[in-house]
């Protein structure tokens, strides 16, 4: 059992919100997913917040085999 999809719209990665950008948090998400489940994480704008996007991307890559970015 587990979730098909988990969507994360976290606060900024400062103070208590920083824990939502850790590989430990992403591991917890993965443990709650079905084997074919997906996670979507709001990670800021590539143009305005590139460091946040980079942090999220690299953190997810430590836990998930397939990570893609999408800018709309």
PDB file of N, CA, C and O in Angstrom:
ATOM      1  N   UNK A   1       0.830  -1.185   0.000  1.00  0.00           N
ATOM      2  CA  UNK A   1       0.000   0.000   0.000  1.00  0.00           C
ATOM      3  C   UNK A   1       0.868   1.239   0.000  1.00  0.00           C
ATOM      4  O   UNK A   1       2.077   1.158   0.218  1.00  0.00           O
ATOM      5  N   UNK A   2       0.267   2.363  -0.239  1.00  0.00           N
ATOM      6  CA  UNK A   2       0.966   3.633  -0.252  1.00  0.00           C
ATOM      7  C   UNK A   2       0.229   4.598  -1.148  1.00  0.00           C
ATOM      8  O   UNK A   2      -0.823   4.284  -1.705  1.00  0.00           O
ATOM      9  N   UNK A   3       0.790   5.757  -1.273  1.00  0.00           N
ATOM     10  CA  UNK A   3       0.180   6.807  -2.086  1.00  0.00           C
ATOM     11  C   UNK A   3       0.640   6.693  -3.536  1.00  0.00           C
ATOM     12  O   UNK A   3       1.767   6.289  -3.820  1.00  0.00           O
ATOM     13  N   UNK A   4      -0.262   7.058  -4.445  1.00  0.00           N
ATOM     14  CA  UNK A   4       0.094   7.133  -5.857  1.00  0.00           C
ATOM     15  C   UNK A   4       0.950   8.367  -6.127  1.00  0.00           C
ATOM     16  O   UNK A   4       1.927   8.312  -6.874  1.00  0.00           O
ATOM     17  N   UNK A   5       0.563   9.488  -5.502  1.00  0.00           N
ATOM     18  CA  UNK A   5       1.237  10.771  -5.713  1.00  0.00           C
ATOM     19  C   UNK A   5       1.300  11.541  -4.409  1.00  0.00           C
ATOM     20  O   UNK A   5       0.349  11.536  -3.627  1.00  0.00           O
ATOM     21  N   UNK A   6       2.415  12.196  -4.182  1.00  0.00           N
ATOM     22  CA  UNK A   6       2.564  13.131  -3.061  1.00  0.00           C
ATOM     23  C   UNK A   6       3.005  14.461  -3.650  1.00  0.00           C
ATOM     24  O   UNK A   6       3.972  14.520  -4.408  1.00  0.00           O
ATOM     25  N   UNK A   7       2.297  15.523  -3.303  1.00  0.00           N
ATOM     26  CA  UNK A   7       2.620  16.868  -3.776  1.00  0.00           C
ATOM     27  C   UNK A   7       3.108  17.693  -2.594  1.00  0.00           C
ATOM     28  O   UNK A   7       2.430  17.779  -1.570  1.00  0.00           O
ATOM     29  N   UNK A   8       4.280  18.298  -2.732  1.00  0.00           N
ATOM     30  CA  UNK A   8       4.877  19.091  -1.658  1.00  0.00           C
ATOM     31  C   UNK A   8       4.958  20.547  -2.106  1.00  0.00           C
ATOM     32  O   UNK A   8       5.590  20.862  -3.115  1.00  0.00           O
ATOM     33  N   UNK A   9       4.319  21.423  -1.354  1.00  0.00           N
ATOM     34  CA  UNK A   9       4.417  22.869  -1.568  1.00  0.00           C
ATOM     35  C   UNK A   9       4.977  23.445  -0.273  1.00  0.00           C
ATOM     36  O   UNK A   9       4.238  23.989   0.547  1.00  0.00           O
ATOM     37  N   UNK A  10       6.271  23.320  -0.101  1.00  0.00           N
ATOM     38  CA  UNK A  10       6.939  23.669   1.147  1.00  0.00           C
ATOM     39  C   UNK A  10       7.206  25.167   1.254  1.00  0.00           C
ATOM     40  O   UNK A  10       7.213  25.893   0.260  1.00  0.00           O
ATOM     41  N   UNK A  11       7.425  25.600   2.478  1.00  0.00           N
ATOM     42  CA  UNK A  11       7.839  26.984   2.722  1.00  0.00           C
ATOM     43  C   UNK A  11       9.295  27.151   2.283  1.00  0.00           C
ATOM     44  O   UNK A  11       9.916  26.193   1.821  1.00  0.00           O
ATOM     45  N   UNK A  12       9.831  28.338   2.421  1.00  0.00           N
ATOM     46  CA  UNK A  12      11.227  28.594   2.052  1.00  0.00           C
ATOM     47  C   UNK A  12      12.166  27.730   2.895  1.00  0.00           C
ATOM     48  O   UNK A  12      11.833  27.378   4.027  1.00  0.00           O
ATOM     49  N   UNK A  13      13.330  27.389   2.354  1.00  0.00           N
ATOM     50  CA  UNK A  13      14.257  26.491   3.055  1.00  0.00           C
ATOM     51  C   UNK A  13      15.099  27.184   4.129  1.00  0.00           C
ATOM     52  O   UNK A  13      16.324  27.068   4.147  1.00  0.00           O
ATOM     53  N   UNK A  14      14.431  27.890   5.002  1.00  0.00           N
ATOM     54  CA  UNK A  14      15.117  28.532   6.134  1.00  0.00           C
ATOM     55  C   UNK A  14      14.373  28.174   7.412  1.00  0.00           C
ATOM     56  O   UNK A  14      13.180  27.875   7.384  1.00  0.00           O
ATOM     57  N   UNK A  15      15.079  28.207   8.516  1.00  0.00           N
ATOM     58  CA  UNK A  15      14.457  27.891   9.797  1.00  0.00           C
ATOM     59  C   UNK A  15      13.863  26.498   9.800  1.00  0.00           C
ATOM     60  O   UNK A  15      14.459  25.566   9.260  1.00  0.00           O
ATOM     61  N   UNK A  16      12.684  26.345  10.409  1.00  0.00           N
ATOM     62  CA  UNK A  16      12.057  25.025  10.504  1.00  0.00           C
ATOM     63  C   UNK A  16      11.749  24.406   9.134  1.00  0.00           C
ATOM     64  O   UNK A  16      11.732  23.182   9.002  1.00  0.00           O
ATOM     65  N   UNK A  17      11.506  25.237   8.123  1.00  0.00           N
ATOM     66  CA  UNK A  17      11.199  24.742   6.786  1.00  0.00           C
ATOM     67  C   UNK A  17      12.364  24.051   6.106  1.00  0.00           C
ATOM     68  O   UNK A  17      12.159  23.330   5.130  1.00  0.00           O
ATOM     69  N   UNK A  18      13.583  24.250   6.592  1.00  0.00           N
ATOM     70  CA  UNK A  18      14.769  23.646   5.976  1.00  0.00           C
ATOM     71  C   UNK A  18      14.694  22.118   5.986  1.00  0.00           C
ATOM     72  O   UNK A  18      15.238  21.469   5.093  1.00  0.00           O
ATOM     73  N   UNK A  19      14.034  21.545   6.977  1.00  0.00           N
ATOM     74  CA  UNK A  19      13.919  20.082   7.057  1.00  0.00           C
ATOM     75  C   UNK A  19      13.146  19.511   5.872  1.00  0.00           C
ATOM     76  O   UNK A  19      13.312  18.338   5.537  1.00  0.00           O
ATOM     77  N   UNK A  20      12.305  20.320   5.236  1.00  0.00           N
ATOM     78  CA  UNK A  20      11.512  19.863   4.093  1.00  0.00           C
ATOM     79  C   UNK A  20      12.334  19.813   2.808  1.00  0.00           C
ATOM     80  O   UNK A  20      11.802  19.494   1.744  1.00  0.00           O
ATOM     81  N   UNK A  21      13.614  20.125   2.898  1.00  0.00           N
ATOM     82  CA  UNK A  21      14.523  20.112   1.744  1.00  0.00           C
ATOM     83  C   UNK A  21      15.664  19.123   1.942  1.00  0.00           C
ATOM     84  O   UNK A  21      16.678  19.196   1.249  1.00  0.00           O
ATOM     85  N   UNK A  22      15.506  18.216   2.867  1.00  0.00           N
ATOM     86  CA  UNK A  22      16.582  17.280   3.196  1.00  0.00           C
ATOM     87  C   UNK A  22      16.365  15.925   2.538  1.00  0.00           C
ATOM     88  O   UNK A  22      15.237  15.562   2.206  1.00  0.00           O
ATOM     89  N   UNK A  23      17.437  15.189   2.352  1.00  0.00           N
ATOM     90  CA  UNK A  23      17.311  13.844   1.788  1.00  0.00           C
ATOM     91  C   UNK A  23      16.557  12.932   2.751  1.00  0.00           C
ATOM     92  O   UNK A  23      15.930  11.967   2.316  1.00  0.00           O
ATOM     93  N   UNK A  24      16.606  13.218   4.046  1.00  0.00           N
ATOM     94  CA  UNK A  24      15.843  12.436   5.015  1.00  0.00           C
ATOM     95  C   UNK A  24      14.341  12.609   4.777  1.00  0.00           C
ATOM     96  O   UNK A  24      13.585  11.640   4.850  1.00  0.00           O
ATOM     97  N   UNK A  25      13.908  13.838   4.494  1.00  0.00           N
ATOM     98  CA  UNK A  25      12.496  14.098   4.200  1.00  0.00           C
ATOM     99  C   UNK A  25      12.094  13.400   2.901  1.00  0.00           C
ATOM    100  O   UNK A  25      11.025  12.794   2.831  1.00  0.00           O
ATOM    101  N   UNK A  26      12.939  13.481   1.878  1.00  0.00           N
ATOM    102  CA  UNK A  26      12.635  12.834   0.607  1.00  0.00           C
ATOM    103  C   UNK A  26      12.595  11.314   0.767  1.00  0.00           C
ATOM    104  O   UNK A  26      11.790  10.652   0.113  1.00  0.00           O
ATOM    105  N   UNK A  27      13.440  10.756   1.616  1.00  0.00           N
ATOM    106  CA  UNK A  27      13.396   9.321   1.900  1.00  0.00           C
ATOM    107  C   UNK A  27      12.078   8.939   2.556  1.00  0.00           C
ATOM    108  O   UNK A  27      11.500   7.898   2.244  1.00  0.00           O
ATOM    109  N   UNK A  28      11.610   9.778   3.458  1.00  0.00           N
ATOM    110  CA  UNK A  28      10.317   9.546   4.110  1.00  0.00           C
ATOM    111  C   UNK A  28       9.191   9.558   3.077  1.00  0.00           C
ATOM    112  O   UNK A  28       8.295   8.715   3.115  1.00  0.00           O
ATOM    113  N   UNK A  29       9.245  10.519   2.157  1.00  0.00           N
ATOM    114  CA  UNK A  29       8.247  10.555   1.093  1.00  0.00           C
ATOM    115  C   UNK A  29       8.270   9.265   0.284  1.00  0.00           C
ATOM    116  O   UNK A  29       7.225   8.671   0.020  1.00  0.00           O
ATOM    117  N   UNK A  30       9.454   8.841  -0.102  1.00  0.00           N
ATOM    118  CA  UNK A  30       9.574   7.623  -0.920  1.00  0.00           C
ATOM    119  C   UNK A  30       9.025   6.412  -0.181  1.00  0.00           C
ATOM    120  O   UNK A  30       8.414   5.537  -0.795  1.00  0.00           O
ATOM    121  N   UNK A  31       9.235   6.351   1.115  1.00  0.00           N
ATOM    122  CA  UNK A  31       8.753   5.202   1.887  1.00  0.00           C
ATOM    123  C   UNK A  31       7.227   5.164   1.962  1.00  0.00           C
ATOM    124  O   UNK A  31       6.649   4.118   2.257  1.00  0.00           O
ATOM    125  N   UNK A  32       6.575   6.290   1.699  1.00  0.00           N
ATOM    126  CA  UNK A  32       5.114   6.355   1.746  1.00  0.00           C
ATOM    127  C   UNK A  32       4.455   6.148   0.380  1.00  0.00           C
ATOM    128  O   UNK A  32       3.230   6.084   0.284  1.00  0.00           O
ATOM    129  N   UNK A  33       5.265   6.044  -0.671  1.00  0.00           N
ATOM    130  CA  UNK A  33       4.745   5.873  -2.030  1.00  0.00           C
ATOM    131  C   UNK A  33       4.579   4.410  -2.406  1.00  0.00           C
ATOM    132  O   UNK A  33       5.247   3.533  -1.859  1.00  0.00           O
ATOM    133  N   UNK A  34       3.688   4.164  -3.336  1.00  0.00           N
ATOM    134  CA  UNK A  34       3.636   2.860  -3.991  1.00  0.00           C
ATOM    135  C   UNK A  34       4.907   2.732  -4.836  1.00  0.00           C
ATOM    136  O   UNK A  34       5.540   3.744  -5.135  1.00  0.00           O
ATOM    137  N   UNK A  35       5.288   1.536  -5.221  1.00  0.00           N
ATOM    138  CA  UNK A  35       6.504   1.380  -6.024  1.00  0.00           C
ATOM    139  C   UNK A  35       6.515   2.199  -7.314  1.00  0.00           C
ATOM    140  O   UNK A  35       7.576   2.641  -7.755  1.00  0.00           O
ATOM    141  N   UNK A  36       5.351   2.406  -7.919  1.00  0.00           N
ATOM    142  CA  UNK A  36       5.280   3.198  -9.147  1.00  0.00           C
ATOM    143  C   UNK A  36       4.745   4.599  -8.903  1.00  0.00           C
ATOM    144  O   UNK A  36       4.291   5.261  -9.836  1.00  0.00           O
ATOM    145  N   UNK A  37       4.794   5.061  -7.648  1.00  0.00           N
ATOM    146  CA  UNK A  37       4.279   6.383  -7.284  1.00  0.00           C
ATOM    147  C   UNK A  37       5.207   7.503  -7.705  1.00  0.00           C
ATOM    148  O   UNK A  37       6.334   7.275  -8.144  1.00  0.00           O
ATOM    149  N   UNK A  38       4.701   8.722  -7.560  1.00  0.00           N
ATOM    150  CA  UNK A  38       5.460   9.910  -7.958  1.00  0.00           C
ATOM    151  C   UNK A  38       5.348  10.999  -6.896  1.00  0.00           C
ATOM    152  O   UNK A  38       4.357  11.083  -6.170  1.00  0.00           O
ATOM    153  N   UNK A  39       6.380  11.826  -6.824  1.00  0.00           N
ATOM    154  CA  UNK A  39       6.407  12.986  -5.941  1.00  0.00           C
ATOM    155  C   UNK A  39       6.577  14.227  -6.804  1.00  0.00           C
ATOM    156  O   UNK A  39       7.382  14.241  -7.735  1.00  0.00           O
ATOM    157  N   UNK A  40       5.818  15.261  -6.492  1.00  0.00           N
ATOM    158  CA  UNK A  40       5.970  16.561  -7.146  1.00  0.00           C
ATOM    159  C   UNK A  40       6.332  17.576  -6.069  1.00  0.00           C
ATOM    160  O   UNK A  40       5.612  17.729  -5.082  1.00  0.00           O
ATOM    161  N   UNK A  41       7.448  18.266  -6.265  1.00  0.00           N
ATOM    162  CA  UNK A  41       7.942  19.209  -5.259  1.00  0.00           C
ATOM    163  C   UNK A  41       8.072  20.589  -5.875  1.00  0.00           C
ATOM    164  O   UNK A  41       8.777  20.763  -6.869  1.00  0.00           O
ATOM    165  N   UNK A  42       7.399  21.568  -5.295  1.00  0.00           N
ATOM    166  CA  UNK A  42       7.537  22.964  -5.716  1.00  0.00           C
ATOM    167  C   UNK A  42       8.923  23.414  -5.279  1.00  0.00           C
ATOM    168  O   UNK A  42       9.256  23.365  -4.095  1.00  0.00           O
ATOM    169  N   UNK A  43       9.727  23.852  -6.239  1.00  0.00           N
ATOM    170  CA  UNK A  43      11.121  24.143  -5.909  1.00  0.00           C
ATOM    171  C   UNK A  43      11.572  25.536  -6.333  1.00  0.00           C
ATOM    172  O   UNK A  43      12.772  25.785  -6.447  1.00  0.00           O
ATOM    173  N   UNK A  44      10.657  26.421  -6.560  1.00  0.00           N
ATOM    174  CA  UNK A  44      11.042  27.775  -6.923  1.00  0.00           C
ATOM    175  C   UNK A  44      11.369  27.903  -8.402  1.00  0.00           C
ATOM    176  O   UNK A  44      11.395  26.917  -9.137  1.00  0.00           O
ATOM    177  N   UNK A  45      11.610  29.107  -8.813  1.00  0.00           N
ATOM    178  CA  UNK A  45      11.882  29.424 -10.206  1.00  0.00           C
ATOM    179  C   UNK A  45      13.355  29.244 -10.542  1.00  0.00           C
ATOM    180  O   UNK A  45      14.234  29.639  -9.776  1.00  0.00           O
ATOM    181  N   UNK A  46      13.608  28.647 -11.688  1.00  0.00           N
ATOM    182  CA  UNK A  46      14.985  28.500 -12.146  1.00  0.00           C
ATOM    183  C   UNK A  46      15.649  29.873 -12.313  1.00  0.00           C
ATOM    184  O   UNK A  46      16.837  30.028 -12.032  1.00  0.00           O
ATOM    185  N   UNK A  47      14.879  30.864 -12.770  1.00  0.00           N
ATOM    186  CA  UNK A  47      15.432  32.190 -13.024  1.00  0.00           C
ATOM    187  C   UNK A  47      15.567  33.033 -11.761  1.00  0.00           C
ATOM    188  O   UNK A  47      16.482  33.852 -11.663  1.00  0.00           O
ATOM    189  N   UNK A  48      14.678  32.848 -10.802  1.00  0.00           N
ATOM    190  CA  UNK A  48      14.680  33.705  -9.615  1.00  0.00           C
ATOM    191  C   UNK A  48      15.227  33.027  -8.368  1.00  0.00           C
ATOM    192  O   UNK A  48      15.696  33.705  -7.454  1.00  0.00           O
ATOM    193  N   UNK A  49      15.174  31.697  -8.317  1.00  0.00           N
ATOM    194  CA  UNK A  49      15.625  30.962  -7.134  1.00  0.00           C
ATOM    195  C   UNK A  49      16.445  29.735  -7.545  1.00  0.00           C
ATOM    196  O   UNK A  49      16.116  28.617  -7.147  1.00  0.00           O
ATOM    197  N   UNK A  50      17.506  29.928  -8.334  1.00  0.00           N
ATOM    198  CA  UNK A  50      18.244  28.757  -8.837  1.00  0.00           C
ATOM    199  C   UNK A  50      18.861  27.899  -7.740  1.00  0.00           C
ATOM    200  O   UNK A  50      18.987  26.687  -7.918  1.00  0.00           O
ATOM    201  N   UNK A  51      19.249  28.487  -6.618  1.00  0.00           N
ATOM    202  CA  UNK A  51      19.863  27.701  -5.551  1.00  0.00           C
ATOM    203  C   UNK A  51      18.846  26.761  -4.907  1.00  0.00           C
ATOM    204  O   UNK A  51      19.180  25.630  -4.554  1.00  0.00           O
ATOM    205  N   UNK A  52      17.600  27.231  -4.753  1.00  0.00           N
ATOM    206  CA  UNK A  52      16.561  26.364  -4.183  1.00  0.00           C
ATOM    207  C   UNK A  52      16.283  25.206  -5.140  1.00  0.00           C
ATOM    208  O   UNK A  52      16.186  24.055  -4.714  1.00  0.00           O
ATOM    209  N   UNK A  53      16.156  25.506  -6.410  1.00  0.00           N
ATOM    210  CA  UNK A  53      15.922  24.454  -7.400  1.00  0.00           C
ATOM    211  C   UNK A  53      17.059  23.436  -7.378  1.00  0.00           C
ATOM    212  O   UNK A  53      16.809  22.231  -7.418  1.00  0.00           O
ATOM    213  N   UNK A  54      18.287  23.897  -7.317  1.00  0.00           N
ATOM    214  CA  UNK A  54      19.439  23.008  -7.275  1.00  0.00           C
ATOM    215  C   UNK A  54      19.419  22.135  -6.018  1.00  0.00           C
ATOM    216  O   UNK A  54      19.702  20.940  -6.093  1.00  0.00           O
ATOM    217  N   UNK A  55      19.090  22.714  -4.881  1.00  0.00           N
ATOM    218  CA  UNK A  55      19.021  21.975  -3.619  1.00  0.00           C
ATOM    219  C   UNK A  55      17.978  20.872  -3.700  1.00  0.00           C
ATOM    220  O   UNK A  55      18.237  19.734  -3.309  1.00  0.00           O
ATOM    221  N   UNK A  56      16.806  21.208  -4.205  1.00  0.00           N
ATOM    222  CA  UNK A  56      15.732  20.220  -4.325  1.00  0.00           C
ATOM    223  C   UNK A  56      16.131  19.115  -5.303  1.00  0.00           C
ATOM    224  O   UNK A  56      15.977  17.930  -5.006  1.00  0.00           O
ATOM    225  N   UNK A  57      16.634  19.498  -6.445  1.00  0.00           N
ATOM    226  CA  UNK A  57      17.007  18.518  -7.469  1.00  0.00           C
ATOM    227  C   UNK A  57      18.040  17.522  -6.928  1.00  0.00           C
ATOM    228  O   UNK A  57      17.857  16.310  -7.046  1.00  0.00           O
ATOM    229  N   UNK A  58      19.099  18.024  -6.348  1.00  0.00           N
ATOM    230  CA  UNK A  58      20.169  17.141  -5.875  1.00  0.00           C
ATOM    231  C   UNK A  58      19.725  16.311  -4.666  1.00  0.00           C
ATOM    232  O   UNK A  58      20.152  15.168  -4.508  1.00  0.00           O
ATOM    233  N   UNK A  59      18.877  16.881  -3.821  1.00  0.00           N
ATOM    234  CA  UNK A  59      18.335  16.106  -2.704  1.00  0.00           C
ATOM    235  C   UNK A  59      17.463  14.964  -3.176  1.00  0.00           C
ATOM    236  O   UNK A  59      17.556  13.850  -2.660  1.00  0.00           O
ATOM    237  N   UNK A  60      16.611  15.234  -4.160  1.00  0.00           N
ATOM    238  CA  UNK A  60      15.750  14.184  -4.719  1.00  0.00           C
ATOM    239  C   UNK A  60      16.579  13.112  -5.423  1.00  0.00           C
ATOM    240  O   UNK A  60      16.260  11.927  -5.332  1.00  0.00           O
ATOM    241  N   UNK A  61      17.645  13.519  -6.128  1.00  0.00           N
ATOM    242  CA  UNK A  61      18.494  12.558  -6.839  1.00  0.00           C
ATOM    243  C   UNK A  61      19.166  11.572  -5.889  1.00  0.00           C
ATOM    244  O   UNK A  61      19.518  10.467  -6.301  1.00  0.00           O
ATOM    245  N   UNK A  62      19.346  11.945  -4.651  1.00  0.00           N
ATOM    246  CA  UNK A  62      19.944  11.037  -3.675  1.00  0.00           C
ATOM    247  C   UNK A  62      18.984   9.922  -3.281  1.00  0.00           C
ATOM    248  O   UNK A  62      19.410   8.888  -2.767  1.00  0.00           O
ATOM    249  N   UNK A  63      17.686  10.126  -3.519  1.00  0.00           N
ATOM    250  CA  UNK A  63      16.666   9.200  -3.032  1.00  0.00           C
ATOM    251  C   UNK A  63      15.885   8.519  -4.162  1.00  0.00           C
ATOM    252  O   UNK A  63      15.530   7.346  -4.052  1.00  0.00           O
ATOM    253  N   UNK A  64      15.622   9.249  -5.234  1.00  0.00           N
ATOM    254  CA  UNK A  64      14.789   8.739  -6.320  1.00  0.00           C
ATOM    255  C   UNK A  64      15.640   8.465  -7.568  1.00  0.00           C
ATOM    256  O   UNK A  64      16.557   9.226  -7.875  1.00  0.00           O
ATOM    257  N   UNK A  65      15.334   7.381  -8.281  1.00  0.00           N
ATOM    258  CA  UNK A  65      16.122   7.054  -9.472  1.00  0.00           C
ATOM    259  C   UNK A  65      15.830   7.971 -10.668  1.00  0.00           C
ATOM    260  O   UNK A  65      16.675   8.114 -11.552  1.00  0.00           O
ATOM    261  N   UNK A  66      14.665   8.582 -10.703  1.00  0.00           N
ATOM    262  CA  UNK A  66      14.280   9.427 -11.831  1.00  0.00           C
ATOM    263  C   UNK A  66      13.794  10.780 -11.317  1.00  0.00           C
ATOM    264  O   UNK A  66      12.775  10.855 -10.630  1.00  0.00           O
ATOM    265  N   UNK A  67      14.516  11.843 -11.648  1.00  0.00           N
ATOM    266  CA  UNK A  67      14.150  13.196 -11.217  1.00  0.00           C
ATOM    267  C   UNK A  67      14.158  14.086 -12.446  1.00  0.00           C
ATOM    268  O   UNK A  67      15.116  14.080 -13.218  1.00  0.00           O
ATOM    269  N   UNK A  68      13.092  14.851 -12.629  1.00  0.00           N
ATOM    270  CA  UNK A  68      12.967  15.777 -13.759  1.00  0.00           C
ATOM    271  C   UNK A  68      12.556  17.143 -13.234  1.00  0.00           C
ATOM    272  O   UNK A  68      11.831  17.253 -12.246  1.00  0.00           O
ATOM    273  N   UNK A  69      13.032  18.180 -13.913  1.00  0.00           N
ATOM    274  CA  UNK A  69      12.595  19.532 -13.568  1.00  0.00           C
ATOM    275  C   UNK A  69      11.584  20.006 -14.603  1.00  0.00           C
ATOM    276  O   UNK A  69      11.600  19.579 -15.757  1.00  0.00           O
ATOM    277  N   UNK A  70      10.721  20.882 -14.171  1.00  0.00           N
ATOM    278  CA  UNK A  70       9.701  21.442 -15.058  1.00  0.00           C
ATOM    279  C   UNK A  70       9.505  22.900 -14.662  1.00  0.00           C
ATOM    280  O   UNK A  70       9.256  23.203 -13.495  1.00  0.00           O
ATOM    281  N   UNK A  71       9.614  23.779 -15.609  1.00  0.00           N
ATOM    282  CA  UNK A  71       9.404  25.215 -15.366  1.00  0.00           C
ATOM    283  C   UNK A  71       8.232  25.664 -16.215  1.00  0.00           C
ATOM    284  O   UNK A  71       8.230  25.490 -17.434  1.00  0.00           O
ATOM    285  N   UNK A  72       7.248  26.234 -15.571  1.00  0.00           N
ATOM    286  CA  UNK A  72       6.070  26.706 -16.307  1.00  0.00           C
ATOM    287  C   UNK A  72       5.920  28.172 -16.196  1.00  0.00           C
ATOM    288  O   UNK A  72       4.982  28.740 -16.754  1.00  0.00           O
TER     289      UNK A  72
END
